Amino acid sequence: MDYRDTFEGNFQVTDGDNNGIVGTGIPADADADGLADTNDPDSAGNILGGFGFNQDRDGDGVKNYLDIDIDNDGIIDNIEGQSTTGYIAPSGVDTDGDGLDNNYDVDNGGTGIGYTNTDGGSAPDYADTDSENDGIFDISENNIDNSIDAVLDADANGIIDPANFTDSDNDGLADIFDNVSGISTANNATNGDQSGVNGGAKTQPDTDPIGGDRDWRESSTQDNDGDGINDIVDLDDDNDGILDVDEDFNEDGDNNPRTNPSDKDGDGIPNYFDLDSDNDGITDYIEAGGTDDPKEMDNQEQVF
């Protein structure tokens, strides 16, 4: 309904006129068998064995052209395929019966979508696990708490691991993100109007920083220790010399200090941000042995 299958299923051949048909204009078909030469196994130079033809980009068992979330980050393709301010919701009407919603059908005055590419890289946003290339995967910047979805990406590649992926209705959107059951159900491709444009309850966050674009399209500014390294990728967010993973007690068992973080002294500051985690007035840096005072060490050696 939302995308031209030729774009999702065939990255290597440009649909120049955005009408959902291979190439620009009527595609060449030398042997008149109904298959465009670019996609005909009988034609030399076809792209059938290429990297972009009829792929399953996120490895979830659903081919791109049937998958409403081909990078498996929980942000549906209908949203990522368009700019935030220029978002166009589907009309639900297909006047010429070609399977393409009027609002995306250039033959009916619509606008072809799927080209928004925030970081200007090789993949458009809907196929990019880090749309703004800030080192933070989109799955960690969507509208689902990281304790629910990011923990399912154990190998930290921005995609839910196959072993943790469940998709009851086989639409390519993991069950933990899916608000609509059934591929043929109304509003399935928009996940029940997930965009919020028409009043949907599920909207994508704009919290870091507040204002501007959505978080997964705008580089995070959170840098607790001011070292120029974003907290999400910083191994020591308070620069006390103690790794964040060591400052967290891992009480939730996910080995991620940012989900359900430990707060030893109960002051509302997680240990990995807290310079004095036990609130005894002595900095964690000193208590962890960060300061080596030769005189003090001599005294300790004499005592022992």
C-alpha positions as CSV (number, residue, x, y, z in Angstrom):
1,M,0.0,0.0,0.0
2,D,2.7,2.5,0.9
3,Y,5.7,1.6,-1.1
4,R,6.6,0.6,-4.6
5,D,7.7,-3.0,-4.5
6,T,10.3,-2.3,-7.2
7,F,12.1,0.0,-4.8
8,E,12.0,-2.2,-1.7
9,G,12.7,-5.4,-3.8
10,N,15.3,-4.0,-6.2
11,F,17.7,-1.4,-4.8
12,Q,20.0,-1.6,-7.9
13,V,17.5,-0.5,-10.5
14,T,16.2,3.1,-10.1
15,D,12.5,3.7,-10.6
16,G,13.1,7.0,-12.3
17,D,9.5,8.0,-12.7
18,N,8.4,6.8,-9.2
19,N,5.5,4.8,-10.7
20,G,6.4,1.4,-9.2
21,I,7.6,-0.1,-12.5
22,V,11.2,-1.1,-13.1
23,G,13.4,1.6,-14.5
24,T,12.1,4.8,-16.3
25,G,9.3,4.5,-18.7
26,I,8.5,1.1,-20.3
27,P,11.4,-1.2,-19.4
28,A,13.4,-2.9,-22.1
29,D,12.4,-6.5,-22.8
30,A,14.5,-7.9,-25.6
31,D,12.9,-11.4,-25.6
32,A,9.4,-10.2,-25.1
33,D,8.6,-12.5,-22.3
34,G,7.2,-9.9,-20.0
35,L,10.3,-9.6,-17.8
36,A,12.3,-6.5,-17.9
37,D,15.8,-7.3,-19.1
38,T,17.3,-6.1,-15.8
39,N,15.3,-8.8,-14.0
40,D,15.3,-11.5,-16.7
41,P,17.5,-14.5,-16.1
42,D,17.8,-14.9,-19.9
43,S,19.3,-11.5,-20.2
44,A,23.0,-10.9,-19.8
45,G,23.8,-8.3,-17.1
46,N,20.6,-8.9,-15.1
47,I,20.7,-8.0,-11.4
48,L,19.1,-11.1,-10.1
49,G,22.2,-12.2,-8.2
50,G,22.9,-8.7,-6.9
51,F,23.0,-7.5,-3.4
52,G,19.8,-5.5,-3.7
53,F,17.4,-7.8,-5.4
54,N,14.5,-9.3,-3.5
55,Q,16.3,-9.4,-0.2
56,D,15.4,-9.8,3.4
57,R,17.5,-7.0,4.9
58,D,16.9,-7.7,8.6
59,G,16.9,-11.5,8.3
60,D,13.5,-11.9,9.9
61,G,12.2,-14.3,7.2
62,V,10.0,-11.6,5.5
63,K,11.2,-10.2,2.2
64,N,11.6,-6.4,2.1
65,Y,8.7,-5.9,-0.2
66,L,6.4,-7.6,2.3
67,D,8.0,-6.3,5.4
68,I,6.7,-3.1,7.0
69,D,9.9,-2.6,9.1
70,I,12.8,-3.8,7.0
71,D,15.5,-2.7,9.4
72,N,13.7,-4.2,12.4
73,D,14.1,-1.1,14.6
74,G,10.5,-0.8,15.6
75,I,9.9,2.4,13.5
76,I,7.7,1.4,10.5
77,D,8.9,2.0,7.0
78,N,5.9,4.3,6.2
79,I,7.3,6.8,8.8
80,E,11.1,6.3,8.1
81,G,10.5,6.5,4.3
82,Q,9.3,10.1,4.6
83,S,10.5,13.3,6.2
84,T,9.0,14.1,9.6
85,T,7.5,17.5,8.6
86,G,6.5,16.3,5.1
87,Y,4.8,13.1,6.3
88,I,1.8,12.1,4.1
89,A,-0.6,9.5,5.5
90,P,-2.2,7.0,3.2
91,S,-5.6,7.8,1.8
92,G,-6.9,4.3,1.8
93,V,-7.9,4.7,-1.8
94,D,-6.5,3.1,-4.9
95,T,-8.3,4.6,-7.9
96,D,-6.5,2.8,-10.7
97,G,-6.3,-0.5,-8.9
98,D,-2.6,-0.9,-9.2
99,G,-2.2,-1.7,-5.5
100,L,-0.5,1.6,-4.7
101,D,-2.3,4.1,-2.5
102,N,-3.4,7.3,-4.3
103,N,-1.3,9.4,-2.0
104,Y,1.9,7.6,-3.1
105,D,0.9,7.0,-6.7
106,V,2.3,9.5,-9.1
107,D,-0.2,8.4,-11.7
108,N,-2.9,9.8,-9.4
109,G,-1.2,13.0,-8.3
110,G,0.5,11.3,-5.3
111,T,4.1,11.5,-4.1
112,G,6.6,8.7,-4.4
113,I,8.2,8.0,-1.0
114,G,11.1,6.0,0.4
115,Y,13.9,8.3,-0.3
116,T,14.4,10.2,3.0
117,N,18.1,9.7,3.9
118,T,19.0,11.7,7.0
119,D,22.7,11.0,7.1
120,G,23.2,10.8,3.3
121,G,24.7,7.3,3.5
122,S,24.1,4.4,1.2
123,A,20.8,3.4,2.7
124,P,17.6,5.5,3.2
125,D,16.3,5.8,6.7
126,Y,13.9,2.9,6.5
127,A,16.7,0.6,5.7
128,D,19.3,2.3,8.0
129,T,19.7,1.1,11.6
130,D,21.3,4.4,12.6
131,S,19.5,7.0,10.5
132,E,21.5,10.1,11.6
133,N,24.8,8.2,12.1
134,D,25.3,9.4,15.7
135,G,26.5,6.0,17.0
136,I,23.2,5.3,18.7
137,F,21.0,2.7,16.9
138,D,17.4,3.8,16.0
139,I,16.1,0.9,18.1
140,S,17.4,2.7,21.1
141,E,15.7,6.0,20.0
142,N,12.2,4.7,19.1
143,N,9.0,5.0,21.3
144,I,9.6,1.7,23.2
145,D,11.6,1.6,26.4
146,N,15.0,0.1,25.9
147,S,14.4,-2.4,28.7
148,I,11.8,-3.9,26.4
149,D,13.3,-3.8,22.9
150,A,17.0,-2.9,22.9
151,V,17.8,-5.8,25.2
152,L,16.6,-8.1,22.4
153,D,19.6,-6.9,20.3
154,A,22.2,-8.9,22.2
155,D,24.8,-8.7,19.4
156,A,24.4,-4.9,19.3
157,N,23.9,-4.5,15.6
158,G,20.8,-2.4,15.8
159,I,18.4,-5.3,14.9
160,I,16.5,-7.6,17.1
161,D,18.4,-10.9,17.1
162,P,16.6,-13.7,15.1
163,A,16.4,-15.9,18.3
164,N,14.5,-13.1,20.0
165,F,12.3,-12.1,17.1
166,T,8.6,-13.0,17.1
167,D,6.1,-11.9,14.6
168,S,2.7,-13.5,14.9
169,D,1.1,-11.9,11.8
170,N,4.2,-12.2,9.6
171,D,4.2,-8.6,8.5
172,G,7.9,-8.1,9.4
173,L,7.1,-6.0,12.5
174,A,8.1,-7.6,15.8
175,D,5.2,-8.3,18.1
176,I,6.6,-6.0,20.8
177,F,6.1,-3.1,18.3
178,D,3.0,-4.3,16.6
179,N,-0.3,-2.5,17.4
180,V,-2.3,-4.2,14.7
181,S,-2.9,-7.9,14.2
182,G,-3.2,-9.2,10.7
183,I,-1.5,-8.2,7.4
184,S,-4.8,-7.4,5.7
185,T,-6.2,-5.4,8.7
186,A,-6.9,-1.8,8.1
187,N,-4.0,0.5,9.1
188,N,-1.6,-2.4,9.4
189,A,1.1,-0.7,7.2
190,T,0.9,2.4,9.4
191,N,0.8,0.2,12.6
192,G,-2.5,1.7,13.6
193,D,-1.5,5.2,12.7
194,Q,1.7,5.0,14.6
195,S,2.9,8.3,13.1
196,G,0.4,10.2,15.3
197,V,-0.4,12.4,12.3
198,N,-4.1,11.4,12.5
199,G,-4.3,11.3,16.3
200,G,-2.6,7.9,16.8
201,A,-1.5,7.3,20.4
202,K,2.0,6.0,19.6
203,T,4.3,8.8,18.5
204,Q,8.1,8.8,18.2
205,P,10.1,10.7,20.8
206,D,11.7,14.0,20.5
207,T,13.5,14.3,23.9
208,D,17.3,14.4,23.2
209,P,17.5,17.2,22.4
210,I,14.0,18.5,22.8
211,G,12.9,20.3,19.6
212,G,14.0,19.8,16.1
213,D,13.5,16.4,14.6
214,R,12.7,13.0,16.1
215,D,15.5,11.5,18.2
216,W,16.5,8.9,15.6
217,R,16.9,11.7,13.0
218,E,18.8,14.1,15.2
219,S,22.1,13.4,16.9
220,S,21.8,13.0,20.7
221,T,23.4,15.7,22.8
222,Q,23.6,13.8,26.0
223,D,27.1,13.9,27.3
224,N,27.2,13.8,31.1
225,D,30.9,14.2,31.6
226,G,31.4,16.7,28.7
227,D,34.1,14.7,27.1
228,G,32.6,15.0,23.6
229,I,31.5,11.4,23.5
230,N,27.8,10.7,23.6
231,D,26.7,8.8,26.7
232,I,25.2,6.0,24.8
233,V,28.6,5.0,23.4
234,D,30.8,6.4,26.2
235,L,32.2,3.5,28.3
236,D,32.6,5.8,31.4
237,D,29.8,8.4,31.5
238,D,31.0,10.2,34.6
239,N,34.7,9.9,33.8
240,D,35.5,8.5,37.2
241,G,37.7,5.8,35.8
242,I,35.2,3.1,36.6
243,L,33.4,1.4,33.6
244,D,29.7,2.0,33.5
245,V,29.1,-1.8,33.4
246,D,31.1,-2.1,36.6
247,E,29.1,0.6,38.3
248,D,25.8,-1.1,37.6
249,F,24.8,-4.2,39.7
250,N,23.1,-5.7,36.6
251,E,20.0,-6.5,38.7
252,D,17.9,-7.0,35.6
253,G,20.4,-9.4,34.1
254,D,20.8,-7.6,30.7
255,N,24.4,-6.4,31.2
256,N,23.2,-2.9,30.2
257,P,23.7,-0.2,32.8
258,R,21.2,2.1,31.1
259,T,18.2,-0.1,31.6
260,N,17.0,-0.1,35.2
261,P,20.2,1.5,36.3
262,S,21.6,1.0,39.8
263,D,21.4,3.9,42.3
264,K,23.4,2.8,45.4
265,D,22.7,5.8,47.5
266,G,19.1,6.4,46.3
267,D,19.8,10.0,45.4
268,G,18.1,9.7,42.0
269,I,21.5,9.7,40.1
270,P,22.4,6.4,38.6
271,N,25.8,5.0,39.7
272,Y,27.3,5.5,36.2
273,F,26.5,9.3,36.5
274,D,27.2,9.6,40.2
275,L,30.7,10.7,41.3
276,D,29.9,9.6,44.9
277,S,27.8,6.4,44.6
278,D,27.6,5.7,48.3
279,N,27.2,9.4,49.3
280,D,30.0,9.3,51.9
281,G,31.7,12.4,50.7
282,I,34.6,10.5,49.2
283,T,34.6,10.4,45.4
284,D,34.3,7.0,43.7
285,Y,37.5,7.9,41.8
286,I,39.5,8.0,45.1
287,E,37.7,5.0,46.7
288,A,38.4,2.9,43.6
289,G,42.1,3.6,43.8
290,G,42.3,6.2,41.2
291,T,44.6,8.4,43.4
292,D,47.9,6.9,44.2
293,D,49.5,8.9,47.1
294,P,53.0,7.5,47.7
295,K,53.0,8.7,51.4
296,E,49.7,7.1,52.0
297,M,50.8,3.9,50.4
298,D,53.9,3.9,52.6
299,N,51.8,4.3,55.7
300,Q,49.6,1.4,54.6
301,E,52.6,-0.7,54.1
302,Q,53.9,0.1,57.5
303,V,50.6,-0.7,59.2
304,F,50.4,-4.1,57.5
